[in-house]
């Protein structure tokens, strides 16, 4: 196993007086998991800072700037081990060094300090060595004494720095612990490249997220040349297991083919069309446990680069087209955040109501029924062309031309029996591939199996490489098949 590396910059250890609400810190309990020096997760078990004044602190991963923050080890500090960071109003934890390109997953544990009330915090990232910052993902709320993990997507093609910001103005304090940064090959390490490093032991968040692997993608040489990944390039249940169909990159200067990674799904986004080119996700039983109902909180996506036009629910108002999900609400019901993430407008496409509410809904229901009966599914959905027919008649764009109405909407579903080593099992011929391509027309049939086609046909029409992670021979075998629609719902 290989690990990405980075150099640790020199740091100044803060010399500060104890804060009024702090107590002497205690040693880590026996048996405390210790990461190798310089390796993530950052556990705050090295370094010392007892006051809230702004200062750099040399931690095991490298230098961090504490603003309105300290390292706490009291009984009131909720922590995994002997210490955790503690922030008060206006508090920040800022990396003073870069993690390497290729980061796919960021996990952070947080809790309310002592008996304090809830705290709101956000993760911000910098792509230019700390000169400018952009929020990553949604705001988080820490409540109660239990450390809970929050999961964020990384940046596939650029080095990054993290900054954790306590954003509410209350007097409540916040504990933060075990900041993990992972590439496709494992946790980021901060040792010299010539020195091999063993993998650190798993963090408490690993079990929490073992059934929800996030996805990024390695940077492609160009925006139009999809890269083929070999078997094993992604983990089981990875939302991008089948590949990056358009060779999208996480470069905000690539607005027509922008790789946008959520924990719940991955999208190749075209800001000039105001819609996804494609969206990819995995569906397993744990994703559809129905713990949380449909949130219906349609909203503009604050996580997109600021220079992209912010499509809003009002962009679709009075158009005669539905706000059609790419990754559907029903595929993400395990947590409130999972379901809510599907209502971001960056996950929508203008869809004829009959197409969305009948044809597409029936295929989504069929897919979830297969999962409930012991299958798992890898799904890629997209659209192409210009101009559809909604309930008000034909249209080519919405919102004064800012949102393109697609002519066709397609989906590819790869079904597998529940199990491990998914990519290898697909290559071994254990998968069933269902592909449909529907006109974006309000008069289409509600029977989705009337629109069965081959992946090859969708690729020819869309210009995408839909199963780019599979070997060419496997693609050739799977992509020419038109499924029979067996066991399709009778409606």
Number of C-alpha atoms within 10 A of each C-alpha: 6 11 20 22 22 21 17 20 13 11 15 12 16 19 14 15 11 14 15 9 10 19 14 10 17 13 11 16 10 8 7 11 17 16 21 18 17 21 25 24 27 22 26 25 24 15 14 19 25 23 22 22 17 17 19 21 23 22 19 22 28 24 21 23 20 27 20 19 28 29 27 31 25 18 15 17 26 27 27 22 21 21 28 26 25 30 29 24 20 14 24 25 23 20 23 22 22 22 27 23 19 23 28 26 25 23 22 21 23 29 27 27 29 17 13 16 17 19 27 20 21 18 23 18 22 20 20 13 16 17 7 10 17 17 19 22 21 16 14 16 18 24 19 17 19 15 22 19 22 21 20 20 23 31 29 28 21 20 20 24 19 26 23 20 22 27 18 18 12 14 12 19 25 30 28 30 27 26 20 22 25 23 25 22 17 18 24 26 31 26 21 14 13 7 7 12 19 12 18 18 13 13 20 15 19 15 10 12 14 10 15 21 21 28 31 33 30 24 21 19 12 13 18 15 14 21 22 20 19 13 18 14 20 24 19 20 24 26 29 30 28 27 26 30 27 26 25 32 30 25 19 17 12 16 21 20 25 25 31 28 28 24 25 27 27 28 31 26 27 22 25 15 22 30 27 27 25 29 27 30 27 28 23 22 20 17 22 20 15 16 12 17 15 15 16 12 14 18 17 19 19 16 17 20 20 10 10 14 16 20 22 18 16 12 20 18 13 10 19 19 29 21 21 20 21 29 27 18 20 20 25 29 23 18 16 14 16 20 26 21 26 28 26 20 25 27 26 23 26 33 29 29 22 21 27 22 14 16 20 25 17 20 20 17 14 16 23 20 13 18 22 15 11 13 19 24 25 23 26 28 23 24 28 21 16 15 19 23 23 23 15 12 13 18 19 16 20 19 15 8 13 17 22 24 29 26 20 21 25 24 24 24 22 21 21 22 17 14 11 12 12 24 22 14 14 20 17 10 12 15 18 15 22 24 26 24 24 21 22 30 25 21 14 17 15 18 17 24 21 14 16 19 23 19 28 20 16 25 15 10 14 18 13 22 23 25 24 21 25 24 14 11 9 15 18 13 11 22 20 14 16 17 15 11 14 7 8 14 14 6 7
